[in-house]
Amino acid sequence: MDSLGSEVLFFVFAAVVVLPFIPLSWSLLAYLLCLHIAPPSAGYESALSFGLRNAAAAVLLPTILLARTRFRVLPLVASNPVLRLWIVFLAYVAIAVLWTPYRIPAFKQLGYLYGYIALLLLFTDAYLDPKLNLPRIIAASIVIALSLAVLQTFVMGNVYGGHAGRLSSFGPPQAFGLYLAISFGLLGAFVRGGSLRVRHGVALMTAVVAALVLNGSRQGMIAVILTVVFLMLPIRRRPLAAIFLPVILVNMLLVGMAASRYMRPSAESATLGSHRALEVSQFFTEGLGAVQNIGTSRARFEIYETVLDLVGEKGPLAIAFGSGTSSAADLIVNGWIRYRDADRYTVDSNRVVHNEILRALYEWGILGASLLSAALLALLVASARFAVGSAGAEAWVLAFLISLIVGVFFLLGNILAASSTPLGAAVVLPVAALFSTSIRERLRRDRAVLPGGGRRPPRPLSSTTPLSGDSPSRRSATGASLTESLSAANAPQSNAGVR
């Protein structure tokens, strides 16, 4: 029943994405919801087959949406150094398919990396188009995703929740948990920027924290705690967290106690500290020494040590160029580690190492790891410059989210293979906001033509300027549509363009 229900949901959402007469805003919303419907495990994790739904979510559907926009944003981002580095990295990953023993997972990985490029172009376009109001679309998708999670977990048997009975939509619970953590920060940025009302943002952020506690993602909880601390800083304006921090904390305690009793109802486990998401409290009682005692931390550290040992034993060519795309499956196939009873037929080759830099070092060598590190470093530098040069506090929140994604999720998870999940979309959204604001700034400097022949350039991102464009009452005077911005960028008399 669950499999049939998830298939029906996926194809309904996919139909809304591909039908050309449906407004693009509804198609974007439907696509964000498609990512919450995971394909069957045979296509999602198997080393021997492709998953059609997985390929549709990562490659086909975002490409269709881009085609509906006529790829109009491409001229504005084609020269962006972060995007160029990512494309060079993807090209090297494609070359490394030539010497991998795991061809099917390697082609899947290429699809995931392409998916990130498609998502970046799509969301950058959506941020720039004032007709779409992307922050509201994101907020609506979060509300519906939470509803899907409640439906899957409490009504349809919680097939995806794992042995711990974790709250999840129709997909992997860990990806859902990290999606919730980034969504929390995005909502905070939208509230700080004025594109989402405070009362709506606070209510939705509180619901996200409740869902995260029920989900039990320890990485997600740490990310939310760090985000709340950051929101409390008085950057540009008064700290946002002061408005709702007491509500969030009480919510966490109450939901944590309820979660411990509902998810694992035995008497000995029905305590607040026994719930997996609240194990992070050991940081405050035992310090950093508690890291290896929390959840899967010890197993992850053992994987990292094994990978470093194996890299050290390779020959010069393998150290320089790696063992081939998706070759980290060797760790399972050769019995060097054990992970969830996976074997050579069921191993998810792109989700083994749980650290993307170490994975790059093993699969693509020093060259590939350097390319990936350069792309991430360029992104961090761009986000820092973006925040420092902005007049608004939301820019700082988005830059913080990008640093959190790079500094925590890339070093503790399997982000490179997540573009077909809600986590992949959440990872790209802050980066797309950075790209779109950079484009606005360039068009402002180049005096882009505005609707109705307006003379004022588009305003830069500020505390009163939503990321998706100006408010409806002001848009006719100050906000340029994407089509007009492109016309200005390509006009012979203008120097506009991406430099």
Sequence and secondary structure as in RCSB ss.txt:
>XXXX:A:sequence
MDSLGSEVLFFVFAAVVVLPFIPLSWSLLAYLLCLHIAPPSAGYESALSFGLRNAAAAVLLPTILLARTRFRVLP
LVASNPVLRLWIVFLAYVAIAVLWTPYRIPAFKQLGYLYGYIALLLLFTDAYLDPKLNLPRIIAASIVIALSLAV
LQTFVMGNVYGGHAGRLSSFGPPQAFGLYLAISFGLLGAFVRGGSLRVRHGVALMTAVVAALVLNGSRQGMIAVI
LTVVFLMLPIRRRPLAAIFLPVILVNMLLVGMAASRYMRPSAESATLGSHRALEVSQFFTEGLGAVQNIGTSRAR
FEIYETVLDLVGEKGPLAIAFGSGTSSAADLIVNGWIRYRDADRYTVDSNRVVHNEILRALYEWGILGASLLSAA
LLALLVASARFAVGSAGAEAWVLAFLISLIVGVFFLLGNILAASSTPLGAAVVLPVAALFSTSIRERLRRDRAVL
PGGGRRPPRPLSSTTPLSGDSPSRRSATGASLTESLSAANAPQSNAGVR
>XXXX:A:secstr
 HHHHHHHHHHHHHHHHH TTS HHHHHHHHHHHTTS   HHHHT SS   HHHHIIIIIHHHHHHHHTTTTTHH
HHTT HHHHHHHHHHHHHHHGGGG S HHHHHHHHHHHHHHHHHHHHHHHHHH TTT HHHHHHHHHHHHHHHHH
IIIIIS  TTSTTTT   SSS HHHHHHHHHHHHHHHHHHHHHTSS HHHHHHHHHHHHHHHHHHT HHHHHHHH
HHHHHHTS SSSS THHHHHHHHHHHHHHHHHHHHHHHS SGGG SGGGSGGGGGGHHHHHGGGGGGGSTTHHHH
HHHHHHHHHHHHTS HHHHHH S TTGGGHHHHTTSS  TT  TTT  TTSSSS HHHHHHHHHHHHHHHHHHHH
HHHHHHHHHHHHHT SSHHHHHHHHHHHHIIIIIHHHS GGG TTSHHHHHHHHHHHHHHHHHHHHHHHHTT   
GGG  S    S TTS TT S HHHHHHH   HHHHHHHHH TT   S  
